[in-house]
Amino acid sequence: MNIPFVLVCLVIIALLIGSAVRLNRRINERLAELDAERARNPLDPFSAWMELYRLHEERRHDARR
């Protein structure tokens, strides 16, 4: 067995795992921020529905051109 190759592979795997853990933490922090913001400013379902309708109409209008 090629010991240097195995050691290099283990180091690369450790770096990739560390990178994945850091990315996961950043994503979880961002999701927590978004949840806190959403709790402070609850979404009005009617305005959200109207926004979706407006976007749908714009897309339909652009498709006709």
Secondary structure, DSSP 8 states (H G I E B T S, - for coil): --HHHHHHHHHHHHHHHHHHHHHHHHHHHHHHHHHHHHHHS---HHHHHHHHHHHHHHHHHHHH-
